[in-house]
Amino acid sequence: MSEVSPRKCPWLKILLGGVALGVLVLAGLAWGMRVTDARPFCSSCHIMEQAARTHKLSPHAKLACNECHAPAALLSKLPFKAKEGARDFYMNTLGDVDLPIVAGMAGNSGNQTLTLLVRSLAMGQVTEANKADLIKKEVLVSIINGILWGAIAGLCAWGLYWDAPEGRMLGLVMFLAMLLNIIQGAVVGLAVPLILRYFGRDPAMGGSVLLTFTTDSGGFLIFLGLATFFFAS
């Protein structure tokens, strides 16, 4: 039988290429682990400068940072470093966004309600006969929106702090705050144009300003109030 030339075996080239790529990836991971575990890398971040100085003067100065603060096993260390790195990036670039998210989502939902109602009033589609049904429908939609987006925001908050004892409670607080503030935004989006029309004013006048004020201040009040209540113990 004639021997098969390696040039005529594409699967052999793929196999060798895969092995070479795997070796390069593993070497890169090993190098990256060593570099990112070292104190110079940690202290390069401005928020870690004080911790790095403390570490340098401590009895643990000869140890790498993550010898104490990360799992030793590679298969556990990789997801740990990925999760903690993503959390640090998230918190130090966007800051504590829980409160703005609550206020922003409620403001967006309320603005949609406000815009649709002002348009309907301008076109004469809102009458005394259908006003009550309209209010009920919009409030029901806001409850559904609040449950949906509150659940998503709550799961995200819980996911960020799933390993903390208070992670689940924070997710619940986020869910309730989002739900209540979206309902509040819809109620204000409905009330402002109707009240302005009742007093003979332009329903579009100042509606967005009052809505933004209410959802922002109300969102902070609701979130912080719920957090105080649930975390008081």
Rosetta constraint file for C-alpha pairs under 8 A:
AtomPair CA 4 CA 8 HARMONIC 6.78 0.50
AtomPair CA 4 CA 9 HARMONIC 7.46 0.50
AtomPair CA 5 CA 9 HARMONIC 6.89 0.50
AtomPair CA 6 CA 10 HARMONIC 7.71 0.50
AtomPair CA 6 CA 12 HARMONIC 6.91 0.50
AtomPair CA 6 CA 13 HARMONIC 7.69 0.50
AtomPair CA 9 CA 13 HARMONIC 6.86 0.50
AtomPair CA 10 CA 14 HARMONIC 6.26 0.50
AtomPair CA 11 CA 15 HARMONIC 6.06 0.50
AtomPair CA 12 CA 16 HARMONIC 6.12 0.50
AtomPair CA 13 CA 17 HARMONIC 5.91 0.50
AtomPair CA 14 CA 18 HARMONIC 5.97 0.50
AtomPair CA 15 CA 19 HARMONIC 6.22 0.50
AtomPair CA 16 CA 20 HARMONIC 6.14 0.50
AtomPair CA 17 CA 21 HARMONIC 6.03 0.50
AtomPair CA 18 CA 22 HARMONIC 6.00 0.50
AtomPair CA 19 CA 23 HARMONIC 6.20 0.50
AtomPair CA 20 CA 24 HARMONIC 6.27 0.50
AtomPair CA 21 CA 25 HARMONIC 6.12 0.50
AtomPair CA 22 CA 26 HARMONIC 6.12 0.50
AtomPair CA 23 CA 27 HARMONIC 6.04 0.50
AtomPair CA 24 CA 28 HARMONIC 6.02 0.50
AtomPair CA 25 CA 29 HARMONIC 6.11 0.50
AtomPair CA 26 CA 30 HARMONIC 6.10 0.50
AtomPair CA 27 CA 31 HARMONIC 6.16 0.50
AtomPair CA 28 CA 32 HARMONIC 5.99 0.50
AtomPair CA 29 CA 33 HARMONIC 5.99 0.50
AtomPair CA 30 CA 34 HARMONIC 6.28 0.50
AtomPair CA 31 CA 35 HARMONIC 6.21 0.50
AtomPair CA 32 CA 36 HARMONIC 5.97 0.50
AtomPair CA 33 CA 37 HARMONIC 5.95 0.50
AtomPair CA 34 CA 38 HARMONIC 6.54 0.50
AtomPair CA 35 CA 41 HARMONIC 6.70 0.50
AtomPair CA 36 CA 41 HARMONIC 5.65 0.50
AtomPair CA 36 CA 42 HARMONIC 7.01 0.50
AtomPair CA 37 CA 41 HARMONIC 7.23 0.50
AtomPair CA 37 CA 42 HARMONIC 7.43 0.50
AtomPair CA 37 CA 64 HARMONIC 5.70 0.50
AtomPair CA 37 CA 65 HARMONIC 5.69 0.50
AtomPair CA 37 CA 66 HARMONIC 5.38 0.50
AtomPair CA 37 CA 67 HARMONIC 7.73 0.50
AtomPair CA 38 CA 42 HARMONIC 6.64 0.50
AtomPair CA 38 CA 64 HARMONIC 5.19 0.50
AtomPair CA 38 CA 65 HARMONIC 6.18 0.50
AtomPair CA 38 CA 66 HARMONIC 7.88 0.50
AtomPair CA 39 CA 43 HARMONIC 5.95 0.50
AtomPair CA 39 CA 52 HARMONIC 6.51 0.50
AtomPair CA 39 CA 64 HARMONIC 6.38 0.50
AtomPair CA 39 CA 65 HARMONIC 6.16 0.50
AtomPair CA 40 CA 44 HARMONIC 6.18 0.50
AtomPair CA 41 CA 45 HARMONIC 7.58 0.50
AtomPair CA 42 CA 48 HARMONIC 6.39 0.50
AtomPair CA 42 CA 49 HARMONIC 8.00 0.50
AtomPair CA 42 CA 52 HARMONIC 7.08 0.50
AtomPair CA 42 CA 65 HARMONIC 7.84 0.50
AtomPair CA 43 CA 48 HARMONIC 5.24 0.50
AtomPair CA 43 CA 49 HARMONIC 4.96 0.50
AtomPair CA 43 CA 51 HARMONIC 7.72 0.50
AtomPair CA 43 CA 52 HARMONIC 5.35 0.50
AtomPair CA 44 CA 48 HARMONIC 7.40 0.50
AtomPair CA 44 CA 49 HARMONIC 7.25 0.50
AtomPair CA 45 CA 49 HARMONIC 6.77 0.50
AtomPair CA 48 CA 52 HARMONIC 6.00 0.50
AtomPair CA 49 CA 53 HARMONIC 6.30 0.50
AtomPair CA 50 CA 54 HARMONIC 6.23 0.50
AtomPair CA 51 CA 55 HARMONIC 6.09 0.50
AtomPair CA 52 CA 56 HARMONIC 6.12 0.50
AtomPair CA 53 CA 57 HARMONIC 6.48 0.50
AtomPair CA 54 CA 58 HARMONIC 6.17 0.50
AtomPair CA 55 CA 59 HARMONIC 7.95 0.50
AtomPair CA 55 CA 60 HARMONIC 6.59 0.50
AtomPair CA 55 CA 61 HARMONIC 5.63 0.50
AtomPair CA 56 CA 60 HARMONIC 7.64 0.50
AtomPair CA 56 CA 61 HARMONIC 4.86 0.50
AtomPair CA 57 CA 61 HARMONIC 6.47 0.50
AtomPair CA 63 CA 67 HARMONIC 6.53 0.50
AtomPair CA 64 CA 68 HARMONIC 7.74 0.50
AtomPair CA 65 CA 69 HARMONIC 6.45 0.50
AtomPair CA 66 CA 70 HARMONIC 4.80 0.50
AtomPair CA 66 CA 71 HARMONIC 7.77 0.50
AtomPair CA 67 CA 71 HARMONIC 7.57 0.50
AtomPair CA 67 CA 72 HARMONIC 6.92 0.50
AtomPair CA 70 CA 77 HARMONIC 6.35 0.50
AtomPair CA 70 CA 80 HARMONIC 7.10 0.50
AtomPair CA 70 CA 81 HARMONIC 7.54 0.50
AtomPair CA 71 CA 76 HARMONIC 6.03 0.50
AtomPair CA 71 CA 77 HARMONIC 5.09 0.50
AtomPair CA 71 CA 80 HARMONIC 7.54 0.50
AtomPair CA 72 CA 76 HARMONIC 7.39 0.50
AtomPair CA 72 CA 77 HARMONIC 6.34 0.50
AtomPair CA 73 CA 77 HARMONIC 5.88 0.50
AtomPair CA 74 CA 78 HARMONIC 6.06 0.50
AtomPair CA 75 CA 79 HARMONIC 7.32 0.50
AtomPair CA 76 CA 80 HARMONIC 6.31 0.50
AtomPair CA 77 CA 81 HARMONIC 6.00 0.50
AtomPair CA 78 CA 82 HARMONIC 6.18 0.50
AtomPair CA 79 CA 83 HARMONIC 5.99 0.50
AtomPair CA 80 CA 84 HARMONIC 6.09 0.50
AtomPair CA 81 CA 85 HARMONIC 5.72 0.50
AtomPair CA 82 CA 86 HARMONIC 6.10 0.50
AtomPair CA 83 CA 87 HARMONIC 6.17 0.50
AtomPair CA 84 CA 88 HARMONIC 6.05 0.50
AtomPair CA 85 CA 89 HARMONIC 6.10 0.50
AtomPair CA 86 CA 90 HARMONIC 6.00 0.50
AtomPair CA 87 CA 91 HARMONIC 6.06 0.50
AtomPair CA 87 CA 160 HARMONIC 6.88 0.50
AtomPair CA 88 CA 92 HARMONIC 5.89 0.50
AtomPair CA 89 CA 93 HARMONIC 5.89 0.50
AtomPair CA 90 CA 94 HARMONIC 5.72 0.50
AtomPair CA 90 CA 95 HARMONIC 7.02 0.50
AtomPair CA 91 CA 95 HARMONIC 4.51 0.50
AtomPair CA 91 CA 96 HARMONIC 6.20 0.50
AtomPair CA 97 CA 101 HARMONIC 5.96 0.50
AtomPair CA 98 CA 102 HARMONIC 6.38 0.50
AtomPair CA 98 CA 157 HARMONIC 7.94 0.50
AtomPair CA 98 CA 174 HARMONIC 7.48 0.50
AtomPair CA 99 CA 103 HARMONIC 6.31 0.50
AtomPair CA 99 CA 219 HARMONIC 7.10 0.50
AtomPair CA 99 CA 220 HARMONIC 6.09 0.50
AtomPair CA 99 CA 223 HARMONIC 6.99 0.50
AtomPair CA 100 CA 104 HARMONIC 5.67 0.50
AtomPair CA 100 CA 216 HARMONIC 7.93 0.50
AtomPair CA 101 CA 105 HARMONIC 5.92 0.50
AtomPair CA 102 CA 106 HARMONIC 6.34 0.50
AtomPair CA 102 CA 174 HARMONIC 7.75 0.50
AtomPair CA 102 CA 177 HARMONIC 6.76 0.50
AtomPair CA 102 CA 178 HARMONIC 5.26 0.50
AtomPair CA 102 CA 181 HARMONIC 7.08 0.50
AtomPair CA 102 CA 219 HARMONIC 5.97 0.50
AtomPair CA 102 CA 220 HARMONIC 7.86 0.50
AtomPair CA 102 CA 223 HARMONIC 7.83 0.50
AtomPair CA 103 CA 107 HARMONIC 6.08 0.50
AtomPair CA 103 CA 181 HARMONIC 7.24 0.50
AtomPair CA 103 CA 215 HARMONIC 5.56 0.50
AtomPair CA 103 CA 216 HARMONIC 4.86 0.50
AtomPair CA 103 CA 217 HARMONIC 7.90 0.50
AtomPair CA 103 CA 218 HARMONIC 7.80 0.50
AtomPair CA 103 CA 219 HARMONIC 4.93 0.50
AtomPair CA 103 CA 220 HARMONIC 7.10 0.50
AtomPair CA 104 CA 108 HARMONIC 6.17 0.50
AtomPair CA 104 CA 215 HARMONIC 7.84 0.50
AtomPair CA 104 CA 216 HARMONIC 7.46 0.50
AtomPair CA 105 CA 109 HARMONIC 6.22 0.50
AtomPair CA 105 CA 178 HARMONIC 7.63 0.50
AtomPair CA 105 CA 182 HARMONIC 7.02 0.50
AtomPair CA 106 CA 110 HARMONIC 5.94 0.50
AtomPair CA 106 CA 178 HARMONIC 7.22 0.50
AtomPair CA 106 CA 181 HARMONIC 5.58 0.50
AtomPair CA 106 CA 182 HARMONIC 4.23 0.50
AtomPair CA 106 CA 183 HARMONIC 7.70 0.50
AtomPair CA 106 CA 184 HARMONIC 7.63 0.50
AtomPair CA 106 CA 185 HARMONIC 5.40 0.50
AtomPair CA 106 CA 186 HARMONIC 7.93 0.50
AtomPair CA 106 CA 215 HARMONIC 6.08 0.50
AtomPair CA 106 CA 219 HARMONIC 7.82 0.50
AtomPair CA 107 CA 111 HARMONIC 5.95 0.50
AtomPair CA 107 CA 182 HARMONIC 7.59 0.50
AtomPair CA 107 CA 185 HARMONIC 6.20 0.50
AtomPair CA 107 CA 211 HARMONIC 6.97 0.50
AtomPair CA 107 CA 212 HARMONIC 5.96 0.50
AtomPair CA 107 CA 215 HARMONIC 5.72 0.50
AtomPair CA 107 CA 216 HARMONIC 7.50 0.50
AtomPair CA 108 CA 112 HARMONIC 6.38 0.50
AtomPair CA 109 CA 113 HARMONIC 6.52 0.50
AtomPair CA 109 CA 142 HARMONIC 7.67 0.50
AtomPair CA 109 CA 182 HARMONIC 6.49 0.50
AtomPair CA 109 CA 185 HARMONIC 6.66 0.50
AtomPair CA 109 CA 186 HARMONIC 6.72 0.50
AtomPair CA 110 CA 114 HARMONIC 6.06 0.50
AtomPair CA 110 CA 182 HARMONIC 7.05 0.50
AtomPair CA 110 CA 185 HARMONIC 4.33 0.50
AtomPair CA 110 CA 186 HARMONIC 4.61 0.50
AtomPair CA 110 CA 187 HARMONIC 7.76 0.50
AtomPair CA 110 CA 188 HARMONIC 7.14 0.50
AtomPair CA 110 CA 189 HARMONIC 5.16 0.50
AtomPair CA 110 CA 211 HARMONIC 7.01 0.50
AtomPair CA 111 CA 115 HARMONIC 5.97 0.50
AtomPair CA 111 CA 185 HARMONIC 7.83 0.50
AtomPair CA 111 CA 189 HARMONIC 6.52 0.50
AtomPair CA 111 CA 208 HARMONIC 6.79 0.50
AtomPair CA 111 CA 211 HARMONIC 7.39 0.50
AtomPair CA 112 CA 116 HARMONIC 6.19 0.50
AtomPair CA 113 CA 117 HARMONIC 6.13 0.50
AtomPair CA 113 CA 138 HARMONIC 7.36 0.50
AtomPair CA 113 CA 186 HARMONIC 6.05 0.50
AtomPair CA 113 CA 189 HARMONIC 5.56 0.50
AtomPair CA 113 CA 190 HARMONIC 6.70 0.50
AtomPair CA 114 CA 118 HARMONIC 6.11 0.50
AtomPair CA 114 CA 186 HARMONIC 7.73 0.50
AtomPair CA 114 CA 189 HARMONIC 4.36 0.50
AtomPair CA 114 CA 190 HARMONIC 6.11 0.50
AtomPair CA 114 CA 193 HARMONIC 7.31 0.50
AtomPair CA 114 CA 207 HARMONIC 7.37 0.50
AtomPair CA 114 CA 208 HARMONIC 7.68 0.50
AtomPair CA 115 CA 119 HARMONIC 6.17 0.50
AtomPair CA 116 CA 120 HARMONIC 6.11 0.50
AtomPair CA 117 CA 121 HARMONIC 6.06 0.50
AtomPair CA 117 CA 189 HARMONIC 7.99 0.50
AtomPair CA 117 CA 190 HARMONIC 6.90 0.50
AtomPair CA 117 CA 193 HARMONIC 7.36 0.50
AtomPair CA 118 CA 122 HARMONIC 6.15 0.50
AtomPair CA 118 CA 193 HARMONIC 6.51 0.50
AtomPair CA 118 CA 203 HARMONIC 6.20 0.50
AtomPair CA 118 CA 204 HARMONIC 6.15 0.50
AtomPair CA 119 CA 123 HARMONIC 6.28 0.50
AtomPair CA 120 CA 124 HARMONIC 6.13 0.50
AtomPair CA 120 CA 125 HARMONIC 5.06 0.50
AtomPair CA 120 CA 126 HARMONIC 6.04 0.50
AtomPair CA 121 CA 125 HARMONIC 5.95 0.50
AtomPair CA 121 CA 126 HARMONIC 5.50 0.50
AtomPair CA 121 CA 203 HARMONIC 7.94 0.50
AtomPair CA 126 CA 130 HARMONIC 6.44 0.50
AtomPair CA 126 CA 131 HARMONIC 6.09 0.50
AtomPair CA 127 CA 131 HARMONIC 5.79 0.50
AtomPair CA 128 CA 132 HARMONIC 7.67 0.50
AtomPair CA 130 CA 134 HARMONIC 6.14 0.50
AtomPair CA 131 CA 135 HARMONIC 6.27 0.50
AtomPair CA 132 CA 136 HARMONIC 6.25 0.50
AtomPair CA 133 CA 137 HARMONIC 6.07 0.50
AtomPair CA 134 CA 138 HARMONIC 6.18 0.50
AtomPair CA 135 CA 139 HARMONIC 6.11 0.50
AtomPair CA 135 CA 190 HARMONIC 7.11 0.50
AtomPair CA 136 CA 140 HARMONIC 6.08 0.50
AtomPair CA 137 CA 141 HARMONIC 6.18 0.50
AtomPair CA 138 CA 142 HARMONIC 6.14 0.50
AtomPair CA 138 CA 186 HARMONIC 6.97 0.50
AtomPair CA 139 CA 143 HARMONIC 6.25 0.50
AtomPair CA 139 CA 183 HARMONIC 6.66 0.50
AtomPair CA 139 CA 186 HARMONIC 6.46 0.50
AtomPair CA 139 CA 187 HARMONIC 6.85 0.50
AtomPair CA 140 CA 144 HARMONIC 6.37 0.50
AtomPair CA 141 CA 145 HARMONIC 6.09 0.50
AtomPair CA 142 CA 146 HARMONIC 5.84 0.50
AtomPair CA 142 CA 182 HARMONIC 6.18 0.50
AtomPair CA 142 CA 183 HARMONIC 5.26 0.50
AtomPair CA 142 CA 186 HARMONIC 6.18 0.50
AtomPair CA 143 CA 147 HARMONIC 6.14 0.50
AtomPair CA 143 CA 179 HARMONIC 6.84 0.50
AtomPair CA 143 CA 182 HARMONIC 7.54 0.50
AtomPair CA 143 CA 183 HARMONIC 6.03 0.50
AtomPair CA 144 CA 148 HARMONIC 6.18 0.50
AtomPair CA 145 CA 149 HARMONIC 5.98 0.50
AtomPair CA 145 CA 150 HARMONIC 7.88 0.50
AtomPair CA 145 CA 179 HARMONIC 7.69 0.50
AtomPair CA 145 CA 182 HARMONIC 7.45 0.50
AtomPair CA 146 CA 150 HARMONIC 5.36 0.50
AtomPair CA 146 CA 178 HARMONIC 6.10 0.50
AtomPair CA 146 CA 179 HARMONIC 3.93 0.50
AtomPair CA 146 CA 180 HARMONIC 7.13 0.50
AtomPair CA 146 CA 181 HARMONIC 7.95 0.50
AtomPair CA 146 CA 182 HARMONIC 5.58 0.50
AtomPair CA 146 CA 183 HARMONIC 6.81 0.50
AtomPair CA 147 CA 151 HARMONIC 5.88 0.50
AtomPair CA 147 CA 175 HARMONIC 7.52 0.50
AtomPair CA 147 CA 179 HARMONIC 5.74 0.50
AtomPair CA 148 CA 152 HARMONIC 6.44 0.50
AtomPair CA 149 CA 153 HARMONIC 6.02 0.50
AtomPair CA 149 CA 175 HARMONIC 7.87 0.50
AtomPair CA 149 CA 178 HARMONIC 7.16 0.50
AtomPair CA 149 CA 179 HARMONIC 7.64 0.50
AtomPair CA 150 CA 154 HARMONIC 5.83 0.50
AtomPair CA 150 CA 174 HARMONIC 6.76 0.50
AtomPair CA 150 CA 175 HARMONIC 4.12 0.50
AtomPair CA 150 CA 176 HARMONIC 6.72 0.50
AtomPair CA 150 CA 177 HARMONIC 7.57 0.50
AtomPair CA 150 CA 178 HARMONIC 4.91 0.50
AtomPair CA 150 CA 179 HARMONIC 5.47 0.50
AtomPair CA 151 CA 155 HARMONIC 6.04 0.50
AtomPair CA 151 CA 175 HARMONIC 5.50 0.50
AtomPair CA 152 CA 156 HARMONIC 6.23 0.50
AtomPair CA 152 CA 175 HARMONIC 7.86 0.50
AtomPair CA 153 CA 157 HARMONIC 6.14 0.50
AtomPair CA 153 CA 171 HARMONIC 7.53 0.50
AtomPair CA 153 CA 174 HARMONIC 6.44 0.50
AtomPair CA 153 CA 175 HARMONIC 6.36 0.50
AtomPair CA 153 CA 178 HARMONIC 7.71 0.50
AtomPair CA 154 CA 158 HARMONIC 6.08 0.50
AtomPair CA 154 CA 170 HARMONIC 7.49 0.50
AtomPair CA 154 CA 171 HARMONIC 4.05 0.50
AtomPair CA 154 CA 172 HARMONIC 6.01 0.50
AtomPair CA 154 CA 173 HARMONIC 7.43 0.50
AtomPair CA 154 CA 174 HARMONIC 4.98 0.50
AtomPair CA 154 CA 175 HARMONIC 4.67 0.50
AtomPair CA 155 CA 159 HARMONIC 5.89 0.50
AtomPair CA 155 CA 171 HARMONIC 5.96 0.50
AtomPair CA 156 CA 160 HARMONIC 6.26 0.50
AtomPair CA 156 CA 171 HARMONIC 7.47 0.50
AtomPair CA 157 CA 161 HARMONIC 6.57 0.50
AtomPair CA 157 CA 167 HARMONIC 7.41 0.50
AtomPair CA 157 CA 170 HARMONIC 6.69 0.50
AtomPair CA 157 CA 171 HARMONIC 5.18 0.50
AtomPair CA 157 CA 174 HARMONIC 7.10 0.50
AtomPair CA 158 CA 162 HARMONIC 5.21 0.50
AtomPair CA 158 CA 167 HARMONIC 5.04 0.50
AtomPair CA 158 CA 168 HARMONIC 5.47 0.50
AtomPair CA 158 CA 169 HARMONIC 7.93 0.50
AtomPair CA 158 CA 170 HARMONIC 6.46 0.50
AtomPair CA 158 CA 171 HARMONIC 4.65 0.50
AtomPair CA 159 CA 167 HARMONIC 7.73 0.50
AtomPair CA 160 CA 167 HARMONIC 7.79 0.50
AtomPair CA 161 CA 166 HARMONIC 7.70 0.50
AtomPair CA 161 CA 167 HARMONIC 4.74 0.50
AtomPair CA 161 CA 168 HARMONIC 7.90 0.50
AtomPair CA 162 CA 167 HARMONIC 5.10 0.50
AtomPair CA 162 CA 168 HARMONIC 6.85 0.50
AtomPair CA 163 CA 167 HARMONIC 6.84 0.50
AtomPair CA 166 CA 170 HARMONIC 6.08 0.50
AtomPair CA 167 CA 171 HARMONIC 6.32 0.50
AtomPair CA 168 CA 172 HARMONIC 6.41 0.50
AtomPair CA 169 CA 173 HARMONIC 6.23 0.50
AtomPair CA 169 CA 230 HARMONIC 7.42 0.50
AtomPair CA 170 CA 174 HARMONIC 6.11 0.50
AtomPair CA 170 CA 227 HARMONIC 7.65 0.50
AtomPair CA 171 CA 175 HARMONIC 6.17 0.50
AtomPair CA 172 CA 176 HARMONIC 6.22 0.50
AtomPair CA 173 CA 177 HARMONIC 5.98 0.50
AtomPair CA 173 CA 223 HARMONIC 6.91 0.50
AtomPair CA 173 CA 226 HARMONIC 6.13 0.50
AtomPair CA 173 CA 227 HARMONIC 6.23 0.50
AtomPair CA 173 CA 230 HARMONIC 7.66 0.50
AtomPair CA 174 CA 178 HARMONIC 6.05 0.50
AtomPair CA 174 CA 223 HARMONIC 7.10 0.50
AtomPair CA 175 CA 179 HARMONIC 6.15 0.50
AtomPair CA 176 CA 180 HARMONIC 6.04 0.50
AtomPair CA 177 CA 181 HARMONIC 5.98 0.50
AtomPair CA 177 CA 219 HARMONIC 7.03 0.50
AtomPair CA 177 CA 222 HARMONIC 5.80 0.50
AtomPair CA 177 CA 223 HARMONIC 5.11 0.50
AtomPair CA 177 CA 226 HARMONIC 7.29 0.50
AtomPair CA 178 CA 182 HARMONIC 6.02 0.50
AtomPair CA 178 CA 219 HARMONIC 7.89 0.50
AtomPair CA 179 CA 183 HARMONIC 6.35 0.50
AtomPair CA 180 CA 184 HARMONIC 6.12 0.50
AtomPair CA 180 CA 222 HARMONIC 7.62 0.50
AtomPair CA 181 CA 185 HARMONIC 6.01 0.50
AtomPair CA 181 CA 215 HARMONIC 6.51 0.50
AtomPair CA 181 CA 218 HARMONIC 6.91 0.50
AtomPair CA 181 CA 219 HARMONIC 5.62 0.50
AtomPair CA 181 CA 222 HARMONIC 7.30 0.50
AtomPair CA 182 CA 186 HARMONIC 6.29 0.50
AtomPair CA 183 CA 187 HARMONIC 6.22 0.50
AtomPair CA 184 CA 188 HARMONIC 6.16 0.50
AtomPair CA 184 CA 215 HARMONIC 7.12 0.50
AtomPair CA 185 CA 189 HARMONIC 5.96 0.50
AtomPair CA 185 CA 211 HARMONIC 6.76 0.50
AtomPair CA 185 CA 214 HARMONIC 7.44 0.50
AtomPair CA 185 CA 215 HARMONIC 5.81 0.50
AtomPair CA 186 CA 190 HARMONIC 6.15 0.50
AtomPair CA 187 CA 191 HARMONIC 5.96 0.50
AtomPair CA 188 CA 192 HARMONIC 5.86 0.50
AtomPair CA 188 CA 211 HARMONIC 6.16 0.50
AtomPair CA 188 CA 214 HARMONIC 7.67 0.50
AtomPair CA 189 CA 193 HARMONIC 7.21 0.50
AtomPair CA 189 CA 207 HARMONIC 7.43 0.50
AtomPair CA 189 CA 211 HARMONIC 6.40 0.50
AtomPair CA 190 CA 194 HARMONIC 6.58 0.50
AtomPair CA 191 CA 195 HARMONIC 5.90 0.50
AtomPair CA 192 CA 196 HARMONIC 6.09 0.50
AtomPair CA 192 CA 203 HARMONIC 7.30 0.50
AtomPair CA 192 CA 207 HARMONIC 5.97 0.50
AtomPair CA 192 CA 210 HARMONIC 7.79 0.50
AtomPair CA 193 CA 197 HARMONIC 6.09 0.50
AtomPair CA 193 CA 202 HARMONIC 7.84 0.50
AtomPair CA 193 CA 203 HARMONIC 4.23 0.50
AtomPair CA 193 CA 204 HARMONIC 6.54 0.50
AtomPair CA 193 CA 207 HARMONIC 6.66 0.50
AtomPair CA 194 CA 198 HARMONIC 6.14 0.50
AtomPair CA 194 CA 203 HARMONIC 6.84 0.50
AtomPair CA 195 CA 199 HARMONIC 6.45 0.50
AtomPair CA 195 CA 203 HARMONIC 7.89 0.50
AtomPair CA 196 CA 200 HARMONIC 6.33 0.50
AtomPair CA 196 CA 201 HARMONIC 4.98 0.50
AtomPair CA 196 CA 202 HARMONIC 6.35 0.50
AtomPair CA 196 CA 203 HARMONIC 5.21 0.50
AtomPair CA 197 CA 201 HARMONIC 5.22 0.50
AtomPair CA 197 CA 202 HARMONIC 6.27 0.50
AtomPair CA 197 CA 203 HARMONIC 5.46 0.50
AtomPair CA 201 CA 205 HARMONIC 7.58 0.50
AtomPair CA 203 CA 207 HARMONIC 7.18 0.50
AtomPair CA 206 CA 210 HARMONIC 6.29 0.50
AtomPair CA 207 CA 211 HARMONIC 6.08 0.50
AtomPair CA 208 CA 212 HARMONIC 5.98 0.50
AtomPair CA 209 CA 213 HARMONIC 6.17 0.50
AtomPair CA 210 CA 214 HARMONIC 6.12 0.50
AtomPair CA 211 CA 215 HARMONIC 6.10 0.50
AtomPair CA 212 CA 216 HARMONIC 5.88 0.50
AtomPair CA 213 CA 217 HARMONIC 5.99 0.50
AtomPair CA 213 CA 218 HARMONIC 7.94 0.50
AtomPair CA 214 CA 218 HARMONIC 5.37 0.50
AtomPair CA 214 CA 219 HARMONIC 7.81 0.50
AtomPair CA 215 CA 219 HARMONIC 5.38 0.50
AtomPair CA 216 CA 220 HARMONIC 6.33 0.50
AtomPair CA 217 CA 221 HARMONIC 6.15 0.50
AtomPair CA 218 CA 222 HARMONIC 5.91 0.50
AtomPair CA 219 CA 223 HARMONIC 6.03 0.50
AtomPair CA 220 CA 224 HARMONIC 5.92 0.50
AtomPair CA 221 CA 225 HARMONIC 5.68 0.50
AtomPair CA 222 CA 226 HARMONIC 5.99 0.50
AtomPair CA 223 CA 227 HARMONIC 6.09 0.50
AtomPair CA 224 CA 228 HARMONIC 5.99 0.50
AtomPair CA 225 CA 229 HARMONIC 6.19 0.50
AtomPair CA 226 CA 230 HARMONIC 6.03 0.50
AtomPair CA 227 CA 231 HARMONIC 5.69 0.50
AtomPair CA 227 CA 232 HARMONIC 7.82 0.50
AtomPair CA 228 CA 232 HARMONIC 5.43 0.50
